[in-house]
């Protein structure tokens, strides 16, 4: 009987982890993508402003994400 409750507890814990984990992974991937875009902007532009590059990258990535 005790093993049955333990199995249900583990199953419930796994479902909860799968519910909350994708949002953290998505945010991590988005931040890494924006960082890579900013680095690419830095290498390609002579007049580099980090704030402008970050806003540009966020706008472009969000456009691609909506497609």
HELIX and SHEET records of a PDB file:
HELIX    1   1 UNK A    2  UNK A   44  1                                  43    
HELIX    2   2 UNK A   50  UNK A   66  1                                  17    
END                                                                             
